[in-house]
Amino acid sequence: AKGVAGTKGVAGRKGVPGAKGPDLLRDSGRSWVDYTTLRHSFSRPTALQPHRVSAPAVWAWQQLARHSGSIPVSSLARHIGWSRAHFTGRFRVEFGLSPKTAARIFRFEHACRALKADPRHLAAVAQSSGYYDQAHMTREWQVLAGSSPRQWIARELPFLQDYELGGRDDDADEAQ
């Protein structure tokens, strides 16, 4: 910009705040204006303030948690009065993940608690946790836990014996 000083003759001048010497700015490839703008943006009190999540996004998160991820994303968006695409974008900005991913995690957490309570009935746990069927739960389990539900049970609940679990393997082939 016209009249804006570059690195020559500015850095290292007496009385210029933050000047560290002539080589600092010249080697960085930035102008003095870039440097001071960056420096001041981090010194403002609002630069490092905690992120405030919008009320509609908090409500949607609470609904997903309350329903263990089984509430449709389109239903949440409609209730708030946003399109599904707008809702998904805002949710991602607020929480760092999509509402569908959050729902998957809530559903998985529900299934974990249910399996700890009754590890013998995988199909019933799958249904109560909002999965289409036991195979769907097993596929999600592989993605989120890195193992099948039975492998997870053996690791998390080692006191249970195979005969207590019904002796049958998961729907997914575990010989991978």
C-alpha positions in Angstrom: 0.0 0.0 0.0 1.1 3.5 -0.8 2.8 5.2 2.2 3.1 2.0 4.2 6.7 1.3 5.4 8.2 -2.0 4.5 11.0 -3.7 6.4 13.8 -1.2 5.5 14.3 1.7 7.7 11.5 0.7 10.2 12.6 -2.4 12.1 15.2 -1.6 14.7 14.3 2.1 14.9 14.4 3.6 18.3 10.9 4.2 19.6 9.2 1.6 17.4 7.3 -0.8 19.7 8.3 -4.4 19.3 11.2 -3.7 17.0 13.8 -6.5 17.4 16.3 -5.5 14.8 16.5 -5.0 11.0 16.9 -8.7 10.2 13.7 -9.9 12.0 11.2 -8.5 9.5 13.4 -8.7 6.4 14.0 -12.4 7.0 10.3 -13.1 7.7 9.1 -11.7 4.4 6.5 -9.6 6.2 5.9 -5.9 6.3 5.9 -3.9 9.5 2.1 -3.5 9.1 1.7 -7.3 8.9 3.8 -7.8 12.0 2.0 -5.2 14.1 -1.4 -6.4 13.0 -0.5 -9.9 14.0 1.0 -8.8 17.3 -2.0 -6.7 18.3 -4.5 -9.3 17.3 -3.0 -11.6 20.0 -2.7 -8.9 22.6 -6.4 -8.0 22.5 -8.3 -9.4 25.4 -10.8 -11.1 23.0 -8.2 -13.0 21.1 -8.0 -15.9 23.5 -11.5 -15.8 25.0 -13.4 -19.1 25.4 -15.7 -20.0 22.6 -19.4 -19.5 23.4 -21.6 -22.1 21.8 -24.9 -20.9 20.5 -28.1 -21.8 22.3 -29.6 -23.8 19.3 -26.4 -25.9 19.1 -26.3 -26.6 22.8 -30.0 -27.7 22.6 -29.2 -30.0 19.7 -26.2 -31.5 21.6 -28.4 -32.1 24.6 -31.1 -33.8 22.5 -28.6 -36.1 20.9 -27.3 -37.0 24.4 -30.8 -37.4 25.8 -31.8 -39.7 23.0 -28.4 -41.6 22.8 -27.9 -40.4 19.2 -31.1 -41.9 17.9 -32.9 -38.7 17.0 -32.7 -37.8 13.3 -30.5 -34.9 12.4 -33.2 -33.5 10.1 -35.6 -33.5 13.0 -33.2 -31.4 15.1 -32.6 -29.0 12.2 -36.4 -28.6 11.6 -37.1 -28.0 15.3 -34.5 -25.2 15.4 -35.8 -23.8 12.1 -32.7 -24.3 10.0 -32.1 -26.3 6.9 -30.3 -29.6 7.5 -27.2 -28.3 5.6 -27.1 -25.0 7.6 -27.6 -27.0 10.9 -24.8 -29.4 10.0 -22.4 -26.6 9.2 -23.1 -24.6 12.3 -22.9 -27.8 14.5 -19.5 -28.6 13.0 -18.3 -25.1 13.6 -19.5 -25.2 17.2 -18.4 -28.7 18.2 -15.7 -29.7 15.7 -17.7 -32.7 14.4 -20.9 -33.2 12.4 -24.2 -34.0 14.2 -24.2 -37.4 12.5 -20.7 -38.2 14.0 -21.9 -37.0 17.4 -25.0 -39.2 17.1 -22.7 -42.2 16.3 -20.6 -41.6 19.4 -23.7 -41.2 21.6 -25.2 -44.4 20.2 -21.9 -46.2 20.8 -21.6 -44.9 24.4 -25.2 -46.2 25.0 -24.3 -49.6 23.6 -21.1 -49.7 25.8 -23.2 -49.1 29.0 -25.8 -51.6 27.9 -23.2 -54.3 27.2 -21.7 -53.7 30.6 -25.1 -54.2 32.1 -26.0 -57.3 30.0 -23.3 -58.6 27.8 -25.2 -61.8 26.8 -27.7 -60.3 24.4 -26.0 -58.4 21.6 -29.0 -58.3 19.3 -31.1 -56.7 22.1 -28.4 -54.2 22.9 -28.1 -53.3 19.2 -31.8 -52.7 19.0 -32.0 -50.7 22.2 -29.0 -48.6 21.2 -30.6 -47.5 17.9 -28.7 -49.7 15.5 -30.5 -51.3 12.6 -29.4 -54.8 13.6 -26.5 -56.6 15.4 -24.4 -56.6 12.2 -24.7 -52.8 12.0 -23.6 -52.4 15.7 -20.7 -54.8 15.0 -19.5 -52.7 12.0 -19.8 -49.5 14.0 -18.0 -51.1 16.9 -15.1 -52.1 14.6 -14.8 -48.4 13.5 -15.1 -46.8 16.9 -13.6 -49.3 19.3 -11.2 -51.1 16.9 -12.7 -54.5 17.8 -15.9 -56.4 17.7 -18.4 -56.2 20.6 -17.3 -59.7 21.9 -13.6 -58.7 21.7 -14.4 -55.6 23.6 -16.4 -57.5 26.2 -13.5 -59.9 26.7 -11.1 -57.0 27.2 -13.4 -54.8 29.3 -15.2 -57.5 31.2 -12.6 -60.3 31.5 -14.4 -62.0 34.4 -17.1 -63.3 32.0 -16.6 -66.7 30.5 -17.5 -67.7 27.0 -20.3 -70.0 28.1 -21.8 -66.9 29.9 -21.9 -65.0 26.7 -23.8 -67.7 24.8 -20.7 -69.1 23.0 -21.6 -67.6 19.7 -19.4 -65.1 17.9 -20.5 -61.8 16.5 -22.2 -61.5 13.1 -19.0 -60.0 11.7 -16.3 -62.5 11.0 -13.6 -61.8 13.6 -10.8 -63.7 11.7 -9.7 -60.5 10.1 
